[in-house]
Amino acid sequence: MHVLILGGTSEARRLAEVLVADPALRVTSSLAGRVARPRLPAGEVRIGGFGGPAGLASWLRGHRADVLIDATHPFAETMSRNAALAAAETGTPLLALRRPSWLPQDGDRWHPVPSLAAAADALPALGARVFLTTGRQGIAAFAHLNTLWFLARSVEPPVSPMPAAVEVLLERGPFTLDGERELLRAHRIDVLVTKDSGSAATAPKLTAARELGLPVVVVQRPAAPQGVRTAPDVAGAVDWLRQLAGQVN
């Protein structure tokens, strides 16, 4: 059975590592190619886009992929939609591996918003020194806020447009609670902006913000495409795949 994993997340790498140990499976992971030095998963790897849903469908047919697992970032909405369309066109079983959302705890001052644009609209009333952790492609949504100061953290350097007053911090998680506490204090941050990635590797910033009583603007994640089955973790994805293999056999 040939499994194509649309990856780029820690869950995708863990899933590939588990699956390649099964001699009955051929595992190919696909990475978008937006990171200069990606962490490569076990098994076969391809890098780059497919050319939309038609290109992905062509790849599935041409490489005789039996199963498609969408383990992309929860905010990779376009790729997830393309996966759903390609799977429907080719009749390929599809699973979306989606880590659970973060949940607010006692003491949190969360401000949920539906988009980056809404996050930008909310900021002026919440603080003047902003810790922006929405990724390099999200920084442009805040470029017009010239009265605020930003500390923008991303894995890769962002591109223009950017806010007039911005310091860019190039770092890759996982991050520690002590490190996040120090970062917030050292830069005198008074509001945090984040996407609801649900990642444990980046969750310490939420704890640090809670301890300091800081407001947190949380961009809510898009829903998985309608009709696509989901699993919350690697174990759930493996169970689904085993059930599918049993039906095929």
Order of alpha helices (4+ residues) and beta strands (2+ residues): beta-alpha-beta-beta-alpha-beta-alpha-beta-beta-alpha-beta-beta-beta-alpha-beta-alpha-beta-beta-alpha
